[in-house]
Amino acid sequence: MLAAIIAVHGMIEVGGFLSMLPIWLFGMEQSAFMPYEMPSVAFVVAGLFWGMMRLIGAVALWKNLKWGLALSVVNCVIALALMMSLLPFGIMDGVLAGSALILMLSAHFGTEKIVEE
């Protein structure tokens, strides 16, 4: 379940890059189908990078590798920190990254107490 949430989040990010490919490859006019401003190339390539990092983390979590947990935690924390600067799309970032982070932390720590009494 956890790896699936992170994989979906990664596919959303990679999908943003893939949706821009026809525009770049065929030189389509923006106003023909997008009334709003297109994102910059750097922004879309950064989304591809983040999506690939999430997919790599999801595969590593699926294989039960500890470094996949660390990579996914870092990705989720950064996504939560940046979500407010990416509104309205940051809302979905917050929902997916927040829920995945809660699941990862609860899976790792379980019912362990901060201080044993």
VOLOVEX-640656 format. One record per residue: chain; x, y, z of N, C-alpha, C in turn. Coordinates in nm, 3 decimals, m for minus. Layout:
residues N
c=A | n_x=X | n_y=Y | n_z=Z | ca_x=X | ca_y=Y | ca_z=Z | c_x=X | c_y=Y | c_z=Z
...
This chain:
residues 117
c=A | n_x=0.083 | n_y=m0.120 | n_z=0.000 | ca_x=0.000 | ca_y=0.000 | ca_z=0.000 | c_x=0.087 | c_y=0.126 | c_z=0.000
c=A | n_x=0.187 | n_y=0.127 | n_z=0.086 | ca_x=0.275 | ca_y=0.243 | ca_z=0.097 | c_x=0.351 | c_y=0.267 | c_z=m0.032
c=A | n_x=0.410 | n_y=0.162 | n_z=m0.087 | ca_x=0.484 | ca_y=0.176 | ca_z=m0.213 | c_x=0.391 | c_y=0.220 | c_z=m0.325
c=A | n_x=0.265 | n_y=0.177 | n_z=m0.321 | ca_x=0.170 | ca_y=0.216 | ca_z=m0.424 | c_x=0.139 | c_y=0.366 | c_z=m0.418
c=A | n_x=0.124 | n_y=0.420 | n_z=m0.298 | ca_x=0.098 | ca_y=0.564 | ca_z=m0.284 | c_x=0.215 | c_y=0.644 | c_z=m0.340
c=A | n_x=0.334 | n_y=0.604 | n_z=m0.305 | ca_x=0.452 | ca_y=0.676 | ca_z=m0.351 | c_x=0.469 | c_y=0.658 | c_z=m0.502
c=A | n_x=0.439 | n_y=0.540 | n_z=m0.554 | ca_x=0.450 | ca_y=0.517 | ca_z=m0.698 | c_x=0.348 | c_y=0.601 | c_z=m0.775
c=A | n_x=0.226 | n_y=0.612 | n_z=m0.724 | ca_x=0.125 | ca_y=0.697 | ca_z=m0.789 | c_x=0.171 | c_y=0.842 | c_z=m0.788
c=A | n_x=0.224 | n_y=0.887 | n_z=m0.677 | ca_x=0.275 | ca_y=1.023 | ca_z=m0.667 | c_x=0.387 | c_y=1.045 | c_z=m0.769
c=A | n_x=0.475 | n_y=0.948 | n_z=m0.784 | ca_x=0.582 | ca_y=0.959 | ca_z=m0.882 | c_x=0.530 | c_y=0.960 | c_z=m1.025
c=A | n_x=0.430 | n_y=0.877 | n_z=m1.053 | ca_x=0.373 | ca_y=0.873 | ca_z=m1.187 | c_x=0.302 | c_y=1.004 | c_z=m1.223
c=A | n_x=0.242 | n_y=1.068 | n_z=m1.125 | ca_x=0.180 | ca_y=1.199 | ca_z=m1.149 | c_x=0.286 | c_y=1.299 | c_z=m1.192
c=A | n_x=0.399 | n_y=1.299 | n_z=m1.123 | ca_x=0.508 | ca_y=1.392 | ca_z=m1.155 | c_x=0.566 | c_y=1.362 | c_z=m1.293
c=A | n_x=0.591 | n_y=1.236 | n_z=m1.323 | ca_x=0.645 | ca_y=1.198 | ca_z=m1.453 | c_x=0.543 | c_y=1.228 | c_z=m1.563
c=A | n_x=0.416 | n_y=1.210 | n_z=m1.533 | ca_x=0.310 | ca_y=1.240 | ca_z=m1.630 | c_x=0.306 | c_y=1.386 | c_z=m1.670
c=A | n_x=0.339 | n_y=1.474 | n_z=m1.577 | ca_x=0.347 | ca_y=1.617 | ca_z=m1.611 | c_x=0.453 | c_y=1.643 | c_z=m1.717
c=A | n_x=0.567 | n_y=1.576 | n_z=m1.705 | ca_x=0.672 | ca_y=1.589 | ca_z=m1.806 | c_x=0.627 | c_y=1.529 | c_z=m1.939
c=A | n_x=0.568 | n_y=1.410 | n_z=m1.933 | ca_x=0.525 | ca_y=1.344 | ca_z=m2.057 | c_x=0.416 | c_y=1.422 | c_z=m2.129
c=A | n_x=0.331 | n_y=1.492 | n_z=m2.054 | ca_x=0.226 | ca_y=1.571 | ca_z=m2.119 | c_x=0.281 | c_y=1.692 | c_z=m2.193
c=A | n_x=0.399 | n_y=1.738 | n_z=m2.157 | ca_x=0.459 | ca_y=1.852 | ca_z=m2.224 | c_x=0.541 | c_y=1.811 | c_z=m2.347
c=A | n_x=0.576 | n_y=1.685 | n_z=m2.361 | ca_x=0.659 | ca_y=1.640 | ca_z=m2.474 | c_x=0.599 | c_y=1.673 | c_z=m2.610
c=A | n_x=0.469 | n_y=1.646 | n_z=m2.635 | ca_x=0.415 | ca_y=1.680 | ca_z=m2.768 | c_x=0.424 | c_y=1.829 | c_z=m2.799
c=A | n_x=0.407 | n_y=1.911 | n_z=m2.697 | ca_x=0.414 | ca_y=2.055 | ca_z=m2.718 | c_x=0.555 | c_y=2.093 | c_z=m2.761
c=A | n_x=0.655 | n_y=2.038 | n_z=m2.695 | ca_x=0.793 | ca_y=2.071 | ca_z=m2.728 | c_x=0.837 | c_y=2.008 | c_z=m2.860
c=A | n_x=0.797 | n_y=1.883 | n_z=m2.883 | ca_x=0.843 | ca_y=1.812 | ca_z=m3.003 | c_x=0.778 | c_y=1.864 | c_z=m3.131
c=A | n_x=0.650 | n_y=1.897 | n_z=m3.123 | ca_x=0.578 | ca_y=1.937 | ca_z=m3.244 | c_x=0.556 | c_y=2.088 | c_z=m3.252
c=A | n_x=0.606 | n_y=2.162 | n_z=m3.154 | ca_x=0.595 | ca_y=2.307 | ca_z=m3.158 | c_x=0.452 | c_y=2.358 | c_z=m3.162
c=A | n_x=0.365 | n_y=2.296 | n_z=m3.087 | ca_x=0.224 | ca_y=2.337 | ca_z=m3.086 | c_x=0.208 | c_y=2.474 | c_z=m3.024
c=A | n_x=0.104 | n_y=2.542 | n_z=m3.069 | ca_x=0.071 | ca_y=2.672 | ca_z=m3.011 | c_x=0.007 | c_y=2.651 | c_z=m2.875
c=A | n_x=0.050 | n_y=2.729 | n_z=m2.780 | ca_x=m0.003 | ca_y=2.718 | ca_z=m2.644 | c_x=m0.151 | c_y=2.755 | c_z=m2.639
c=A | n_x=m0.190 | n_y=2.862 | n_z=m2.705 | ca_x=m0.326 | ca_y=2.912 | ca_z=m2.691 | c_x=m0.430 | c_y=2.819 | c_z=m2.752
c=A | n_x=m0.386 | n_y=2.722 | n_z=m2.836 | ca_x=m0.480 | ca_y=2.632 | ca_z=m2.900 | c_x=m0.552 | c_y=2.542 | c_z=m2.800
c=A | n_x=m0.487 | n_y=2.506 | n_z=m2.693 | ca_x=m0.548 | ca_y=2.412 | ca_z=m2.600 | c_x=m0.522 | c_y=2.445 | c_z=m2.454
c=A | n_x=m0.437 | n_y=2.543 | n_z=m2.427 | ca_x=m0.407 | ca_y=2.580 | ca_z=m2.289 | c_x=m0.426 | c_y=2.730 | c_z=m2.272
c=A | n_x=m0.536 | n_y=2.771 | n_z=m2.211 | ca_x=m0.557 | ca_y=2.915 | ca_z=m2.194 | c_x=m0.467 | c_y=2.976 | c_z=m2.086
c=A | n_x=m0.402 | n_y=2.895 | n_z=m2.006 | ca_x=m0.315 | ca_y=2.945 | ca_z=m1.901 | c_x=m0.170 | c_y=2.932 | c_z=m1.944
c=A | n_x=m0.082 | n_y=2.996 | n_z=m1.871 | ca_x=0.059 | ca_y=2.998 | ca_z=m1.907 | c_x=0.123 | c_y=2.861 | c_z=m1.886
c=A | n_x=0.203 | n_y=2.819 | n_z=m1.984 | ca_x=0.273 | ca_y=2.691 | ca_z=m1.973 | c_x=0.384 | c_y=2.702 | c_z=m1.870
c=A | n_x=0.409 | n_y=2.594 | n_z=m1.797 | ca_x=0.521 | ca_y=2.597 | ca_z=m1.702 | c_x=0.654 | c_y=2.602 | c_z=m1.775
c=A | n_x=0.754 | n_y=2.652 | n_z=m1.708 | ca_x=0.886 | ca_y=2.661 | ca_z=m1.770 | c_x=0.945 | c_y=2.521 | c_z=m1.786
c=A | n_x=1.040 | n_y=2.510 | n_z=m1.877 | ca_x=1.106 | ca_y=2.381 | ca_z=m1.901 | c_x=1.176 | c_y=2.332 | c_z=m1.774
c=A | n_x=1.240 | n_y=2.423 | n_z=m1.702 | ca_x=1.310 | ca_y=2.384 | ca_z=m1.580 | c_x=1.214 | c_y=2.327 | c_z=m1.477
c=A | n_x=1.099 | n_y=2.384 | n_z=m1.465 | ca_x=0.998 | ca_y=2.338 | ca_z=m1.370 | c_x=0.951 | c_y=2.197 | c_z=m1.405
c=A | n_x=0.928 | n_y=2.173 | n_z=m1.533 | ca_x=0.880 | ca_y=2.042 | ca_z=m1.577 | c_x=0.989 | c_y=1.936 | c_z=m1.565
c=A | n_x=1.113 | n_y=1.973 | n_z=m1.596 | ca_x=1.225 | ca_y=1.878 | ca_z=m1.582 | c_x=1.248 | c_y=1.846 | c_z=m1.434
c=A | n_x=1.232 | n_y=1.945 | n_z=m1.347 | ca_x=1.243 | ca_y=1.920 | ca_z=m1.204 | c_x=1.134 | c_y=1.822 | c_z=m1.159
c=A | n_x=1.014 | n_y=1.835 | n_z=m1.215 | ca_x=0.907 | ca_y=1.740 | ca_z=m1.185 | c_x=0.942 | c_y=1.600 | c_z=m1.230
c=A | n_x=1.007 | n_y=1.587 | n_z=m1.345 | ca_x=1.052 | ca_y=1.456 | ca_z=m1.392 | c_x=1.154 | c_y=1.398 | c_z=m1.294
c=A | n_x=1.248 | n_y=1.480 | n_z=m1.249 | ca_x=1.348 | ca_y=1.434 | ca_z=m1.152 | c_x=1.280 | c_y=1.384 | c_z=m1.024
c=A | n_x=1.188 | n_y=1.465 | n_z=m0.968 | ca_x=1.120 | ca_y=1.425 | ca_z=m0.845 | c_x=1.037 | c_y=1.299 | c_z=m0.865
c=A | n_x=0.973 | n_y=1.290 | n_z=m0.981 | ca_x=0.893 | ca_y=1.171 | ca_z=m1.009 | c_x=0.979 | c_y=1.046 | c_z=m1.016
c=A | n_x=1.094 | n_y=1.056 | n_z=m1.081 | ca_x=1.184 | ca_y=0.941 | ca_z=m1.089 | c_x=1.238 | c_y=0.903 | c_z=m0.951
c=A | n_x=1.270 | n_y=1.003 | n_z=m0.870 | ca_x=1.316 | ca_y=0.974 | ca_z=m0.734 | c_x=1.208 | c_y=0.904 | c_z=m0.652
c=A | n_x=1.084 | n_y=0.946 | n_z=m0.669 | ca_x=0.974 | ca_y=0.881 | ca_z=m0.597 | c_x=0.954 | c_y=0.738 | c_z=m0.646
c=A | n_x=0.961 | n_y=0.718 | n_z=m0.777 | ca_x=0.945 | ca_y=0.582 | ca_z=m0.830 | c_x=1.057 | c_y=0.490 | c_z=m0.785
c=A | n_x=1.180 | n_y=0.540 | n_z=m0.782 | ca_x=1.292 | ca_y=0.460 | ca_z=m0.732 | c_x=1.270 | c_y=0.424 | c_z=m0.585
c=A | n_x=1.227 | n_y=0.522 | n_z=m0.505 | ca_x=1.198 | ca_y=0.496 | ca_z=m0.364 | c_x=1.085 | c_y=0.395 | c_z=m0.346
c=A | n_x=0.982 | n_y=0.405 | n_z=m0.432 | ca_x=0.870 | ca_y=0.311 | ca_z=m0.422 | c_x=0.913 | c_y=0.169 | c_z=m0.454
c=A | n_x=0.996 | n_y=0.152 | n_z=m0.556 | ca_x=1.045 | ca_y=0.018 | ca_z=m0.590 | c_x=1.131 | c_y=m0.037 | c_z=m0.477
c=A | n_x=1.216 | n_y=0.048 | n_z=m0.420 | ca_x=1.301 | ca_y=0.003 | ca_z=m0.309 | c_x=1.216 | c_y=m0.033 | c_z=m0.187
c=A | n_x=1.110 | n_y=0.043 | n_z=m0.160 | ca_x=1.020 | ca_y=0.008 | ca_z=m0.049 | c_x=0.949 | c_y=m0.123 | c_z=m0.078
c=A | n_x=0.907 | n_y=m0.142 | n_z=m0.201 | ca_x=0.838 | ca_y=m0.266 | ca_z=m0.238 | c_x=0.929 | c_y=m0.386 | c_z=m0.218
c=A | n_x=1.060 | n_y=m0.365 | n_z=m0.241 | ca_x=1.157 | ca_y=m0.472 | ca_z=m0.219 | c_x=1.204 | c_y=m0.478 | c_z=m0.074
c=A | n_x=1.146 | n_y=m0.394 | n_z=0.011 | ca_x=1.174 | ca_y=m0.391 | ca_z=0.155 | c_x=1.319 | c_y=m0.352 | c_z=0.185
c=A | n_x=1.371 | n_y=m0.255 | n_z=0.110 | ca_x=1.508 | ca_y=m0.208 | ca_z=0.130 | c_x=1.506 | c_y=m0.084 | c_z=0.219
c=A | n_x=1.597 | n_y=m0.080 | n_z=0.314 | ca_x=1.600 | ca_y=0.028 | ca_z=0.412 | c_x=1.632 | c_y=0.163 | c_z=0.348
c=A | n_x=1.720 | n_y=0.167 | n_z=0.247 | ca_x=1.752 | ca_y=0.294 | ca_z=0.184 | c_x=1.632 | c_y=0.351 | c_z=0.109
c=A | n_x=1.541 | n_y=0.266 | n_z=0.066 | ca_x=1.418 | ca_y=0.313 | ca_z=0.003 | c_x=1.330 | c_y=0.389 | c_z=0.101
c=A | n_x=1.330 | n_y=0.343 | n_z=0.226 | ca_x=1.257 | ca_y=0.415 | ca_z=0.330 | c_x=1.318 | c_y=0.552 | c_z=0.353
c=A | n_x=1.450 | n_y=0.559 | n_z=0.361 | ca_x=1.517 | ca_y=0.687 | ca_z=0.383 | c_x=1.493 | c_y=0.782 | c_z=0.266
c=A | n_x=1.506 | n_y=0.733 | n_z=0.144 | ca_x=1.484 | ca_y=0.816 | ca_z=0.026 | c_x=1.340 | c_y=0.867 | c_z=0.021
c=A | n_x=1.246 | n_y=0.782 | n_z=0.050 | ca_x=1.105 | ca_y=0.820 | ca_z=0.046 | c_x=1.070 | c_y=0.919 | c_z=0.157
c=A | n_x=1.129 | n_y=0.903 | n_z=0.274 | ca_x=1.105 | ca_y=1.000 | ca_z=0.382 | c_x=1.158 | c_y=1.136 | c_z=0.342
c=A | n_x=1.279 | n_y=1.141 | n_z=0.286 | ca_x=1.336 | ca_y=1.269 | ca_z=0.242 | c_x=1.248 | c_y=1.332 | c_z=0.135
c=A | n_x=1.203 | n_y=1.252 | n_z=0.037 | ca_x=1.115 | ca_y=1.305 | ca_z=m0.068 | c_x=0.986 | c_y=1.362 | c_z=m0.011
c=A | n_x=0.926 | n_y=1.291 | n_z=0.083 | ca_x=0.800 | ca_y=1.336 | ca_z=0.141 | c_x=0.818 | c_y=1.463 | c_z=0.223
c=A | n_x=0.925 | n_y=1.471 | n_z=0.300 | ca_x=0.949 | ca_y=1.590 | ca_z=0.382 | c_x=0.972 | c_y=1.711 | c_z=0.293
c=A | n_x=1.049 | n_y=1.696 | n_z=0.186 | ca_x=1.072 | ca_y=1.808 | ca_z=0.095 | c_x=0.943 | c_y=1.847 | c_z=0.024
c=A | n_x=0.863 | n_y=1.750 | n_z=m0.016 | ca_x=0.736 | ca_y=1.780 | ca_z=m0.081 | c_x=0.643 | c_y=1.857 | c_z=0.013
c=A | n_x=0.640 | n_y=1.817 | n_z=0.140 | ca_x=0.556 | ca_y=1.889 | ca_z=0.237 | c_x=0.608 | c_y=2.031 | c_z=0.261
c=A | n_x=0.740 | n_y=2.048 | n_z=0.259 | ca_x=0.797 | ca_y=2.181 | ca_z=0.280 | c_x=0.767 | c_y=2.274 | c_z=0.162
c=A | n_x=0.761 | n_y=2.219 | n_z=0.042 | ca_x=0.743 | ca_y=2.302 | ca_z=m0.078 | c_x=0.599 | c_y=2.311 | c_z=m0.126
c=A | n_x=0.508 | n_y=2.239 | n_z=m0.063 | ca_x=0.372 | ca_y=2.231 | ca_z=m0.117 | c_x=0.301 | c_y=2.367 | c_z=m0.122
c=A | n_x=0.329 | n_y=2.454 | n_z=m0.030 | ca_x=0.260 | ca_y=2.585 | ca_z=m0.029 | c_x=0.305 | c_y=2.674 | c_z=m0.145
c=A | n_x=0.426 | n_y=2.652 | n_z=m0.196 | ca_x=0.472 | ca_y=2.734 | ca_z=m0.308 | c_x=0.421 | c_y=2.681 | c_z=m0.441
c=A | n_x=0.355 | n_y=2.568 | n_z=m0.441 | ca_x=0.307 | ca_y=2.507 | ca_z=m0.565 | c_x=0.155 | c_y=2.500 | c_z=m0.573
c=A | n_x=0.087 | n_y=2.588 | n_z=m0.502 | ca_x=m0.059 | ca_y=2.584 | ca_z=m0.503 | c_x=m0.112 | c_y=2.615 | c_z=m0.642
c=A | n_x=m0.218 | n_y=2.553 | n_z=m0.688 | ca_x=m0.310 | ca_y=2.462 | ca_z=m0.622 | c_x=m0.265 | c_y=2.316 | c_z=m0.626
c=A | n_x=m0.163 | n_y=2.284 | n_z=m0.709 | ca_x=m0.120 | ca_y=2.145 | ca_z=m0.724 | c_x=m0.053 | c_y=2.093 | c_z=m0.598
c=A | n_x=m0.002 | n_y=2.183 | n_z=m0.516 | ca_x=0.063 | ca_y=2.144 | ca_z=m0.392 | c_x=m0.031 | c_y=2.076 | c_z=m0.294
c=A | n_x=m0.161 | n_y=2.099 | n_z=m0.310 | ca_x=m0.258 | ca_y=2.035 | ca_z=m0.222 | c_x=m0.249 | c_y=1.883 | c_z=m0.239
c=A | n_x=m0.243 | n_y=1.838 | n_z=m0.364 | ca_x=m0.232 | ca_y=1.694 | ca_z=m0.388 | c_x=m0.096 | c_y=1.643 | c_z=m0.341
c=A | n_x=0.009 | n_y=1.724 | n_z=m0.358 | ca_x=0.139 | ca_y=1.687 | ca_z=m0.304 | c_x=0.130 | c_y=1.664 | c_z=m0.154
c=A | n_x=0.063 | n_y=1.754 | n_z=m0.085 | ca_x=0.050 | ca_y=1.743 | ca_z=0.060 | c_x=m0.028 | c_y=1.620 | c_z=0.102
c=A | n_x=m0.135 | n_y=1.592 | n_z=0.031 | ca_x=m0.218 | ca_y=1.475 | ca_z=0.065 | c_x=m0.139 | c_y=1.346 | c_z=0.045
c=A | n_x=m0.075 | n_y=1.333 | n_z=m0.071 | ca_x=m0.002 | ca_y=1.209 | ca_z=m0.100 | c_x=0.125 | c_y=1.196 | c_z=m0.016
c=A | n_x=0.205 | n_y=1.303 | n_z=m0.009 | ca_x=0.330 | ca_y=1.297 | ca_z=0.068 | c_x=0.302 | c_y=1.285 | c_z=0.217
c=A | n_x=0.201 | n_y=1.355 | n_z=0.266 | ca_x=0.168 | ca_y=1.348 | ca_z=0.408 | c_x=0.119 | c_y=1.210 | c_z=0.449
c=A | n_x=0.031 | n_y=1.153 | n_z=0.371 | ca_x=m0.020 | ca_y=1.020 | ca_z=0.406 | c_x=0.090 | c_y=0.914 | c_z=0.394
c=A | n_x=0.175 | n_y=0.926 | n_z=0.292 | ca_x=0.285 | ca_y=0.830 | ca_z=0.279 | c_x=0.384 | c_y=0.844 | c_z=0.394
c=A | n_x=0.412 | n_y=0.967 | n_z=0.435 | ca_x=0.505 | ca_y=0.988 | ca_z=0.546 | c_x=0.450 | c_y=0.930 | c_z=0.676
c=A | n_x=0.323 | n_y=0.949 | n_z=0.702 | ca_x=0.261 | ca_y=0.892 | ca_z=0.822 | c_x=0.269 | c_y=0.739 | c_z=0.819
c=A | n_x=0.241 | n_y=0.680 | n_z=0.703 | ca_x=0.248 | ca_y=0.534 | ca_z=0.693 | c_x=0.390 | c_y=0.483 | c_z=0.710
c=A | n_x=0.488 | n_y=0.554 | n_z=0.652 | ca_x=0.627 | ca_y=0.510 | ca_z=0.667 | c_x=0.674 | c_y=0.517 | c_z=0.811
c=A | n_x=0.644 | n_y=0.628 | n_z=0.877 | ca_x=0.688 | ca_y=0.643 | ca_z=1.016 | c_x=0.619 | c_y=0.544 | c_z=1.109
c=A | n_x=0.489 | n_y=0.520 | n_z=1.086 | ca_x=0.420 | ca_y=0.424 | ca_z=1.171 | c_x=0.466 | c_y=0.281 | c_z=1.142
c=A | n_x=0.504 | n_y=0.252 | n_z=1.018 | ca_x=0.556 | ca_y=0.118 | ca_z=0.987 | c_x=0.694 | c_y=0.099 | c_z=1.047
c=A | n_x=0.774 | n_y=0.204 | n_z=1.048 | ca_x=0.910 | ca_y=0.191 | ca_z=1.100 | c_x=0.913 | c_y=0.187 | c_z=1.252
c=A | n_x=0.838 | n_y=0.276 | n_z=1.315 | ca_x=0.845 | ca_y=0.286 | ca_z=1.461 | c_x=0.736 | c_y=0.206 | c_z=1.532
c=A | n_x=0.627 | n_y=0.177 | n_z=1.467 | ca_x=0.520 | ca_y=0.099 | ca_z=1.527 | c_x=0.464 | c_y=0.166 | c_z=1.653
c=A | n_x=0.453 | n_y=0.089 | n_z=1.760 | ca_x=0.399 | ca_y=0.141 | ca_z=1.886 | c_x=0.508 | c_y=0.172 | c_z=1.986
c=A | n_x=0.629 | n_y=0.188 | n_z=1.936 | ca_x=0.744 | ca_y=0.219 | ca_z=2.021 | c_x=0.722 | c_y=0.352 | c_z=2.094
c=A | n_x=0.753 | n_y=0.357 | n_z=2.221 | ca_x=0.737 | ca_y=0.478 | ca_z=2.302 | c_x=0.861 | c_y=0.564 | c_z=2.294
c=A | n_x=0.844 | n_y=0.696 | n_z=2.316 | ca_x=0.957 | ca_y=0.787 | ca_z=2.318 | c_x=1.045 | c_y=0.757 | c_z=2.439
c=A | n_x=0.981 | n_y=0.744 | n_z=2.554 | ca_x=1.054 | ca_y=0.711 | ca_z=2.677 | c_x=0.982 | c_y=0.591 | c_z=2.739
c=A | n_x=1.057 | n_y=0.486 | n_z=2.761 | ca_x=1.000 | ca_y=0.367 | ca_z=2.826 | c_x=0.984 | c_y=0.394 | c_z=2.975
c=A | n_x=0.869 | n_y=0.365 | n_z=3.028 | ca_x=0.842 | ca_y=0.391 | ca_z=3.170 | c_x=0.869 | c_y=0.269 | c_z=3.255
